[in-house]
Amino acid sequence: MSTSYLGQDDRIEELRDTHRLESASQSDQLEKLRRQLEEAEASIKVSQSLSSHTEEVADRNVEIDMLRAEVKRANGIAKEEEEKRVKAISLLKTVRQKLVKAEKDKEDALKELNSSKDKEKTEREKESVERLKLQQEIDAVNDERGKAMVGLKAQFDKEVVNLKERYEKEASGLRAQFELESATTKVRAQCTFLCSFHL
């Protein structure tokens, strides 16, 4: 419970204590007035029984009427004060309920905010993991492509070397054949020349 709630409870309890004290004080005052009224009425009875003086009885009646009016006024004041205290306590209870609701709404809002932050953090972590995984897959594809390129280049270089060797071999064969045919032609020419000379 927050300090504001404790303060409201203390205020309500203080009003209740004040109400009890004032009620006790007013009760004592009313009791005192009643006793005075009873004493006056008893005095009138005694006076009426002991004396027939009308003036004294009239004075006593006036005093009794005054006391009755005082008692009535005191009762009215006590009733008004009681109504005021009831309204004040009711108002304090209403304020306390509103404070409790406001505090609960605040706690709920904080919980929702924290939950939203946790959810956002989880989403960011998930996104980071997925991004890392995708990058790893890209790197793996690049590695495979690099290896494939190296393999293709090695194969291409090998085929170039093979073609070069075959070409050189074929060229060498053709050159030998040409030289052989050239030599044969030369020999035949010489043979023809010599044969024609002997004839």
C-alpha positions as a Markdown table, in Angstrom:
| # | Residue | x | y | z |
|---|---|---|---|---|
| 1 | Met | 0.0 | 0.0 | 0.0 |
| 2 | Ser | 1.4 | 3.4 | -0.9 |
| 3 | Thr | 2.0 | 6.3 | 1.5 |
| 4 | Ser | -1.0 | 8.2 | 0.1 |
| 5 | Tyr | -3.3 | 5.3 | 1.0 |
| 6 | Leu | -1.9 | 5.1 | 4.5 |
| 7 | Gly | -2.4 | 8.9 | 4.8 |
| 8 | Gln | -6.1 | 8.6 | 3.7 |
| 9 | Asp | -6.6 | 5.7 | 6.2 |
| 10 | Asp | -5.1 | 7.8 | 9.0 |
| 11 | Arg | -7.3 | 10.8 | 8.0 |
| 12 | Ile | -10.4 | 8.6 | 8.1 |
| 13 | Glu | -9.4 | 7.1 | 11.5 |
| 14 | Glu | -8.7 | 10.7 | 12.8 |
| 15 | Leu | -12.2 | 11.8 | 11.7 |
| 16 | Arg | -13.7 | 8.8 | 13.4 |
| 17 | Asp | -11.8 | 9.6 | 16.7 |
| 18 | Thr | -12.9 | 13.2 | 16.4 |
| 19 | His | -16.4 | 12.1 | 15.8 |
| 20 | Arg | -16.3 | 9.8 | 18.9 |
| 21 | Leu | -14.8 | 12.6 | 21.1 |
| 22 | Glu | -17.3 | 15.2 | 19.8 |
| 23 | Ser | -20.2 | 12.8 | 20.2 |
| 24 | Ala | -19.1 | 12.0 | 23.7 |
| 25 | Ser | -18.7 | 15.8 | 24.5 |
| 26 | Gln | -22.1 | 16.6 | 23.0 |
| 27 | Ser | -23.6 | 13.6 | 24.8 |
| 28 | Asp | -22.2 | 14.9 | 28.1 |
| 29 | Gln | -23.5 | 18.4 | 27.3 |
| 30 | Leu | -27.0 | 17.0 | 26.5 |
| 31 | Glu | -26.9 | 14.9 | 29.6 |
| 32 | Lys | -25.9 | 18.0 | 31.7 |
| 33 | Leu | -28.8 | 20.0 | 30.1 |
| 34 | Arg | -31.2 | 17.1 | 30.8 |
| 35 | Arg | -30.1 | 17.0 | 34.4 |
| 36 | Gln | -30.6 | 20.8 | 34.7 |
| 37 | Leu | -34.0 | 20.4 | 33.2 |
| 38 | Glu | -34.9 | 17.6 | 35.6 |
| 39 | Glu | -33.6 | 19.7 | 38.5 |
| 40 | Ala | -35.6 | 22.7 | 37.4 |
| 41 | Glu | -38.7 | 20.6 | 36.9 |
| 42 | Ala | -38.1 | 19.0 | 40.4 |
| 43 | Ser | -37.6 | 22.5 | 41.8 |
| 44 | Ile | -40.8 | 23.6 | 40.3 |
| 45 | Lys | -42.7 | 20.7 | 41.8 |
| 46 | Val | -41.1 | 21.5 | 45.2 |
| 47 | Ser | -41.9 | 25.2 | 44.7 |
| 48 | Gln | -45.4 | 24.4 | 43.7 |
| 49 | Ser | -45.9 | 22.2 | 46.7 |
| 50 | Leu | -44.2 | 24.6 | 49.2 |
| 51 | Ser | -45.3 | 27.9 | 47.7 |
| 52 | Ser | -48.1 | 29.2 | 45.7 |
| 53 | His | -46.2 | 32.2 | 44.4 |
| 54 | Thr | -47.2 | 32.4 | 40.7 |
| 55 | Glu | -44.3 | 34.6 | 39.8 |
| 56 | Glu | -41.7 | 32.1 | 41.0 |
| 57 | Val | -43.5 | 29.3 | 39.1 |
| 58 | Ala | -43.6 | 31.5 | 36.0 |
| 59 | Asp | -39.9 | 32.2 | 36.3 |
| 60 | Arg | -39.2 | 28.5 | 36.6 |
| 61 | Asn | -41.4 | 27.8 | 33.5 |
| 62 | Val | -39.4 | 30.4 | 31.5 |
| 63 | Glu | -36.2 | 28.7 | 32.7 |
| 64 | Ile | -37.5 | 25.3 | 31.7 |
| 65 | Asp | -38.5 | 26.6 | 28.3 |
| 66 | Met | -35.1 | 28.1 | 27.8 |
| 67 | Leu | -33.5 | 24.8 | 28.8 |
| 68 | Arg | -35.7 | 22.9 | 26.4 |
| 69 | Ala | -34.8 | 25.3 | 23.6 |
| 70 | Glu | -31.1 | 24.9 | 24.4 |
| 71 | Val | -31.5 | 21.1 | 24.4 |
| 72 | Lys | -33.3 | 21.3 | 21.0 |
| 73 | Arg | -30.6 | 23.6 | 19.6 |
| 74 | Ala | -27.8 | 21.3 | 20.8 |
| 75 | Asn | -29.6 | 18.3 | 19.3 |
| 76 | Gly | -29.8 | 20.1 | 15.9 |
| 77 | Ile | -26.1 | 21.1 | 16.0 |
| 78 | Ala | -25.2 | 17.5 | 16.9 |
| 79 | Lys | -27.3 | 16.2 | 14.0 |
| 80 | Glu | -25.7 | 18.7 | 11.5 |
| 81 | Glu | -22.2 | 17.8 | 12.7 |
| 82 | Glu | -23.0 | 14.1 | 12.4 |
| 83 | Glu | -24.2 | 14.6 | 8.8 |
| 84 | Lys | -21.0 | 16.6 | 8.0 |
| 85 | Arg | -18.8 | 13.9 | 9.4 |
| 86 | Val | -20.6 | 11.2 | 7.5 |
| 87 | Lys | -20.3 | 13.2 | 4.2 |
| 88 | Ala | -16.6 | 13.8 | 4.9 |
| 89 | Ile | -15.9 | 10.1 | 5.6 |
| 90 | Ser | -17.8 | 9.1 | 2.5 |
| 91 | Leu | -15.8 | 11.6 | 0.4 |
| 92 | Leu | -12.6 | 10.3 | 1.8 |
| 93 | Lys | -13.6 | 6.7 | 1.0 |
| 94 | Thr | -14.5 | 7.8 | -2.6 |
| 95 | Val | -11.1 | 9.5 | -3.0 |
| 96 | Arg | -9.3 | 6.5 | -1.6 |
| 97 | Gln | -11.1 | 4.2 | -4.0 |
| 98 | Lys | -10.1 | 6.4 | -6.9 |
| 99 | Leu | -6.5 | 6.4 | -5.7 |
| 100 | Val | -6.6 | 2.6 | -5.5 |
| 101 | Lys | -8.0 | 2.4 | -9.0 |
| 102 | Ala | -5.4 | 4.9 | -10.3 |
| 103 | Glu | -2.6 | 3.0 | -8.7 |
| 104 | Lys | -3.9 | -0.3 | -10.2 |
| 105 | Asp | -4.2 | 1.3 | -13.6 |
| 106 | Lys | -0.7 | 2.5 | -13.3 |
| 107 | Glu | 0.6 | -0.9 | -12.3 |
| 108 | Asp | -1.3 | -2.5 | -15.2 |
| 109 | Ala | 0.2 | 0.1 | -17.6 |
| 110 | Leu | 3.7 | -0.6 | -16.3 |
| 111 | Lys | 3.1 | -4.4 | -16.7 |
| 112 | Glu | 1.9 | -3.9 | -20.2 |
| 113 | Leu | 4.8 | -1.7 | -21.1 |
| 114 | Asn | 7.3 | -4.2 | -19.6 |
| 115 | Ser | 5.6 | -7.0 | -21.5 |
| 116 | Ser | 5.8 | -5.0 | -24.7 |
| 117 | Lys | 9.5 | -4.3 | -24.2 |
| 118 | Asp | 10.2 | -8.0 | -23.5 |
| 119 | Lys | 8.2 | -8.9 | -26.6 |
| 120 | Glu | 10.1 | -6.4 | -28.7 |
| 121 | Lys | 13.4 | -7.6 | -27.3 |
| 122 | Thr | 12.5 | -11.2 | -28.1 |
| 123 | Glu | 11.5 | -10.2 | -31.6 |
| 124 | Arg | 14.9 | -8.4 | -32.1 |
| 125 | Glu | 16.8 | -11.4 | -30.8 |
| 126 | Lys | 14.8 | -13.7 | -33.1 |
| 127 | Glu | 15.4 | -11.4 | -36.1 |
| 128 | Ser | 19.2 | -11.3 | -35.2 |
| 129 | Val | 19.3 | -15.1 | -35.1 |
| 130 | Glu | 17.5 | -15.4 | -38.5 |
| 131 | Arg | 19.8 | -12.7 | -40.0 |
| 132 | Leu | 22.9 | -14.5 | -38.8 |
| 133 | Lys | 21.5 | -17.9 | -40.1 |
| 134 | Leu | 20.8 | -16.3 | -43.5 |
| 135 | Gln | 24.3 | -14.8 | -43.6 |
| 136 | Gln | 25.8 | -18.2 | -42.8 |
| 137 | Glu | 23.7 | -19.7 | -45.6 |
| 138 | Ile | 24.9 | -17.0 | -48.0 |
| 139 | Asp | 28.5 | -17.5 | -47.0 |
| 140 | Ala | 28.1 | -21.3 | -47.5 |
| 141 | Val | 26.7 | -20.7 | -51.0 |
| 142 | Asn | 29.6 | -18.4 | -51.8 |
| 143 | Asp | 32.1 | -20.9 | -50.5 |
| 144 | Glu | 30.5 | -23.7 | -52.6 |
| 145 | Arg | 30.4 | -21.4 | -55.7 |
| 146 | Gly | 34.1 | -20.5 | -55.0 |
| 147 | Lys | 35.0 | -24.1 | -54.8 |
| 148 | Ala | 33.0 | -24.9 | -58.0 |
| 149 | Met | 34.8 | -22.0 | -59.8 |
| 150 | Val | 38.2 | -23.3 | -58.6 |
| 151 | Gly | 37.2 | -26.8 | -59.9 |
| 152 | Leu | 36.0 | -25.5 | -63.2 |
| 153 | Lys | 39.2 | -23.4 | -63.7 |
| 154 | Ala | 41.4 | -26.4 | -62.9 |
| 155 | Gln | 39.4 | -28.5 | -65.3 |
| 156 | Phe | 39.6 | -25.8 | -68.0 |
| 157 | Asp | 43.3 | -25.4 | -67.5 |
| 158 | Lys | 43.7 | -29.1 | -67.8 |
| 159 | Glu | 41.7 | -29.3 | -71.0 |
| 160 | Val | 43.8 | -26.4 | -72.4 |
| 161 | Val | 47.0 | -28.2 | -71.6 |
| 162 | Asn | 45.6 | -31.4 | -73.2 |
| 163 | Leu | 44.5 | -29.5 | -76.3 |
| 164 | Lys | 47.9 | -27.8 | -76.5 |
| 165 | Glu | 49.8 | -31.1 | -76.2 |
| 166 | Arg | 47.5 | -32.7 | -78.8 |
| 167 | Tyr | 48.0 | -29.8 | -81.1 |
| 168 | Glu | 51.7 | -29.9 | -80.7 |
| 169 | Lys | 51.8 | -33.6 | -81.2 |
| 170 | Glu | 49.6 | -33.4 | -84.4 |
| 171 | Ala | 51.7 | -30.5 | -85.6 |
| 172 | Ser | 54.9 | -32.4 | -85.0 |
| 173 | Gly | 53.5 | -35.4 | -86.9 |
| 174 | Leu | 52.4 | -33.2 | -89.8 |
| 175 | Arg | 55.8 | -31.6 | -89.9 |
| 176 | Ala | 57.6 | -35.0 | -89.9 |
| 177 | Gln | 55.2 | -36.2 | -92.7 |
| 178 | Phe | 55.8 | -33.1 | -94.7 |
| 179 | Glu | 59.6 | -33.4 | -94.3 |
| 180 | Leu | 59.4 | -37.1 | -95.3 |
| 181 | Glu | 57.3 | -36.3 | -98.4 |
| 182 | Ser | 59.6 | -33.4 | -99.2 |
| 183 | Ala | 62.6 | -35.7 | -99.0 |
| 184 | Thr | 60.9 | -38.4 | -101.0 |
| 185 | Thr | 60.0 | -35.9 | -103.7 |
| 186 | Lys | 63.6 | -34.7 | -103.8 |
| 187 | Val | 65.0 | -38.2 | -104.0 |
| 188 | Arg | 62.5 | -39.0 | -106.8 |
| 189 | Ala | 63.5 | -35.9 | -108.7 |
| 190 | Gln | 67.2 | -36.7 | -108.4 |
| 191 | Cys | 66.5 | -40.3 | -109.4 |
| 192 | Thr | 64.6 | -39.1 | -112.5 |
| 193 | Phe | 67.4 | -36.7 | -113.4 |
| 194 | Leu | 70.0 | -39.4 | -113.1 |
| 195 | Cys | 68.0 | -41.9 | -115.0 |
| 196 | Ser | 67.5 | -39.4 | -117.8 |
| 197 | Phe | 71.2 | -38.6 | -117.9 |
| 198 | His | 72.2 | -42.3 | -118.3 |
| 199 | Leu | 69.8 | -42.7 | -121.2 |
